Amino acid sequence: MTGWLCRITAAALVAFASQGAGANSAPEVVFIGEVHDNPGHHAAQSVEVARLRPTAVVFEMLTEEQAKRVTPDLIGDATALEAALEWAESGWPDFAMYYPIFQSAPGARIYGAAIPRDAARAALGAGVAASFGDDAARFGLTEPLPEDEQIAREADQMAAHCNALPADLLPGMVDLQRMRDANLARAALQALDDTGGPVVVIAGNGHVRLDRGAPVSLARAAPEVRLHAIGQDEAGRIDGLFSEVWPGDPVDRADPCAAFR
C-alpha cells in the first residue's frame, strides 16, 4: 500500500471512530461543504440545516467579529443583515444564496471562523502556529506535514491559483489553509461547548474533507466528538474523502484562469 493510501485509510478510520461507529448517537458536529458560487449547493445546505435544527452554525465566510453582529431581528431582514455583515465588501458570492441558511436556523447562535486578511498576512510572517495561539499543538499546527502530502497540497494551491503563483509562496499558502481548517474546528468545538449542539459548519468542500480538512483538526483536538462531513459535487466531480457526497449540478461559470492566458 502506498503512503498516500495509508494516510487516507488512517484518516478514514479516525473519522469513522469520531462519528461514533457502531453507536446510535447522532453526530454532534455536521460539516456541510459547498462550491461557493453554486446556488444549488446553498439550497441543499439550507434544507439540511432546517432538518438538523442546530443550536449553532459556524460560517467560514464570517469573522468572529462579524458573527457577533447577527441578531434574531436581523435574520428576519435580508437587506439589514447583508448590510450589517458588510457582505458586499467581503468578496463572497451573492448574499441571496447564503441568506436562506440563516433563515433555516433562526434560533441558532452564529459563529464566524474566517481569519481576517491582516491576521493572515501577519501569520505568514510570524508562522501559523505562533499566530494561532496556545491551541496550535492541540490542532496539529506545530507539526509539519509528511513530505509527499506537502508536495500534493502545494500542487493543489498552484492549480487553484491558475499556475500563476511564485513557487516560494506555496508553503505559506498551505500553512494558511491548515490554519483556516484549525480555526473552523476550534470554532465548532467552542460552539458545541457553548450550546450543547448539534453544530453545523458551512464551508467550502476543501475545508470539510475527512482526509485533510477541518474534520481532521477537530478529530485530533477532540476525538470523542461525533462528526459527519458532507461534500457536494458538480456532476460527479469532487476531490477528497467525505462521510457522504451529495450530487449537484454544475454551474455555468467563466474560466477564472482566462485572464492569465
FENWO-V812542 format. One line per field, one symbol per residue. psi: psi as a letter, one per 40 degrees, with the letter a starting at -180 (. if undefined). burial: b if it has 24 or more other ideal C-beta (glycine too) atoms within 12 Angstrom, else e. A space follows every 50 residues. Layout:
# FENWO-V812542
psi=???
burial=???
This chain:
# FENWO-V812542
psi=hidddddddddddddddeefheieiiidhhhhiihdehdddddddddddd ddfieihhhdehiddddeehiddddehdddddddefddedeiihdddddd dddegdeihhiheihidddddddddeidddddadedddeeeehiiidddd ddddddddddfffeihdeedddddddddddddddddddddddddeeiihh hhiiddeeieeeaddddddddgeehhihhhihihfehiiihidihhiiii hhiiheedde.
burial=eeeeeebbebbbebbbebbeeeeeeebbbbbbbbbbbbbebbbbbbebbe ebebbbbbbbbbbbebbeebeeebbeeeeebbebbebeebebeebebbbb bbbbbbebbbbbbbbeeeebeebbeeebeebbeebbeebbbeeebeeebe ebbbeebeeeeeeeeeeeebbbbbbbbbbbbbbbbbbbbbbbeebebbbb bbbbbbbbbbbbbbbbbbbbbbeebbbbbbbbbbeeebbbbbbbbbebee eeeeeeeeeee
